Amino acid sequence: MNLTLSAQENYFIDSKYLTALIYLKTNSDINKEIKKFKNQWLKKEKVKNNNVEQFNISKFISYLPIPDLKIELNDNYSRTDSKLHREKYYFDLEENILLQKLIPNSQSQLYLLFSKPIDNYLIAEFMINITGNEIDMVKYKDGPTMHLLFVFEENNIVKEVFISRSYYH
């Protein structure tokens, strides 16, 4: 399922983005992890006692390496060879303004950044936009990040999500 902006423009949203977003907004375990990350790094930001943490979606789609996890993604490719992954799947930064329209903007400094879906997985990161300039956050990554690896079933339903954390310098 692809949503199109208009006949003239070539923007679309892969259904994996939508499915991942629904999963993030409805899974209580994932929401606890987002809340922990947010509480640790955004102490100044008011954290409401909502069941669902507020965040913004970046309009930029960026190559993201597979998080440092010890898992098999499919029969042919093991996570342990990140150099091979970069050589095979690297792409330049892209902009898709439809991504920001999927959920209402909030005052949160927490942003969700997606990569392109590959095979049956999608990589995303939660980052903190300290400067208020979204392109700087994406191009010059600095600070804490929460990596998410979504693994999908054949029908693009989230099968499993793996989480890791790191700090960009």
HUSUL-V809399 format. One record per pair of residues at least 6 apart in sequence whose ideal C-beta (glycine too) atoms are under 8 Angstrom apart, sorted by the first residue. I is the first residue (numbers start at 0). J is the second residue. If there is no record, write none. Layout:
I,J ; I,J
This chain:
0,14 ; 0,17 ; 1,11 ; 1,12 ; 1,13 ; 1,14 ; 2,11 ; 2,12 ; 2,97 ; 3,10 ; 3,11 ; 4,10 ; 4,11 ; 4,96 ; 4,97 ; 10,95 ; 10,96 ; 10,97 ; 11,95 ; 11,97 ; 12,95 ; 12,97 ; 12,98 ; 12,101 ; 13,115 ; 13,116 ; 14,155 ; 15,116 ; 15,121 ; 15,149 ; 15,151 ; 15,155 ; 16,98 ; 16,101 ; 16,113 ; 16,116 ; 16,121 ; 17,101 ; 18,149 ; 18,151 ; 18,155 ; 18,156 ; 18,157 ; 19,113 ; 19,121 ; 19,123 ; 19,147 ; 19,149 ; 19,157 ; 20,56 ; 20,101 ; 20,102 ; 20,111 ; 22,29 ; 22,149 ; 22,157 ; 22,160 ; 23,29 ; 23,30 ; 23,33 ; 23,111 ; 23,147 ; 24,51 ; 24,102 ; 25,51 ; 26,160 ; 27,50 ; 29,160 ; 29,162 ; 30,50 ; 30,51 ; 30,52 ; 32,145 ; 32,162 ; 33,52 ; 33,54 ; 33,109 ; 33,125 ; 33,145 ; 34,46 ; 34,52 ; 36,109 ; 36,125 ; 36,143 ; 36,145 ; 36,164 ; 37,44 ; 37,46 ; 37,52 ; 37,107 ; 37,109 ; 38,46 ; 39,143 ; 40,127 ; 40,142 ; 40,143 ; 41,107 ; 41,108 ; 41,109 ; 41,127 ; 44,107 ; 44,108 ; 44,109 ; 47,53 ; 52,109 ; 53,105 ; 53,106 ; 53,107 ; 53,109 ; 54,105 ; 54,107 ; 54,109 ; 54,110 ; 54,111 ; 54,125 ; 55,99 ; 55,102 ; 55,104 ; 55,105 ; 55,107 ; 55,109 ; 55,110 ; 55,111 ; 55,128 ; 56,98 ; 56,99 ; 56,101 ; 56,102 ; 56,110 ; 56,111 ; 56,113 ; 57,98 ; 57,99 ; 57,110 ; 57,111 ; 57,112 ; 57,113 ; 57,133 ; 57,136 ; 57,137 ; 58,94 ; 58,95 ; 58,96 ; 58,98 ; 58,99 ; 58,133 ; 59,92 ; 59,93 ; 59,94 ; 59,95 ; 59,112 ; 59,133 ; 59,134 ; 59,137 ; 60,92 ; 60,93 ; 60,94 ; 60,95 ; 60,98 ; 60,113 ; 60,114 ; 60,115 ; 61,92 ; 61,93 ; 61,112 ; 61,113 ; 61,114 ; 61,137 ; 62,85 ; 62,88 ; 62,89 ; 62,90 ; 62,91 ; 62,92 ; 62,114 ; 62,115 ; 63,112 ; 63,113 ; 63,114 ; 63,122 ; 63,123 ; 63,124 ; 63,146 ; 64,81 ; 64,84 ; 64,85 ; 64,122 ; 65,72 ; 65,78 ; 65,81 ; 65,84 ; 65,122 ; 65,148 ; 66,122 ; 66,146 ; 66,147 ; 66,148 ; 66,161 ; 66,162 ; 66,163 ; 66,165 ; 67,163 ; 67,165 ; 68,78 ; 68,148 ; 68,161 ; 68,163 ; 69,78 ; 69,79 ; 70,78 ; 70,148 ; 70,161 ; 71,77 ; 71,78 ; 72,78 ; 72,118 ; 72,119 ; 72,120 ; 72,150 ; 73,118 ; 73,119 ; 76,83 ; 76,84 ; 78,84 ; 88,115 ; 88,117 ; 90,115 ; 92,137 ; 92,138 ; 98,113 ; 108,127 ; 108,128 ; 108,129 ; 109,125 ; 109,126 ; 109,127 ; 109,128 ; 110,125 ; 110,126 ; 110,127 ; 110,128 ; 110,133 ; 110,136 ; 111,123 ; 111,124 ; 111,125 ; 112,123 ; 112,124 ; 112,125 ; 112,126 ; 112,136 ; 112,137 ; 113,121 ; 113,122 ; 113,123 ; 114,121 ; 114,122 ; 114,123 ; 119,150 ; 119,151 ; 119,152 ; 119,153 ; 119,158 ; 120,148 ; 120,149 ; 120,150 ; 120,151 ; 121,148 ; 121,149 ; 121,151 ; 122,146 ; 122,147 ; 122,148 ; 122,149 ; 123,146 ; 123,147 ; 123,149 ; 124,144 ; 124,145 ; 124,146 ; 124,147 ; 125,144 ; 125,145 ; 125,147 ; 126,136 ; 126,140 ; 126,142 ; 126,143 ; 126,144 ; 127,136 ; 127,142 ; 127,143 ; 128,136 ; 129,136 ; 129,142 ; 130,136 ; 140,167 ; 141,167 ; 141,168 ; 142,166 ; 142,167 ; 143,164 ; 143,165 ; 143,166 ; 143,167 ; 144,164 ; 144,165 ; 144,166 ; 144,167 ; 145,162 ; 145,163 ; 145,164 ; 146,162 ; 146,163 ; 146,164 ; 146,165 ; 147,160 ; 147,161 ; 147,162 ; 148,160 ; 148,161 ; 148,162 ; 149,157 ; 149,159 ; 149,160 ; 150,157 ; 150,158 ; 150,159 ; 150,160 ; 150,161 ; 151,157 ; 151,158 ; 152,158
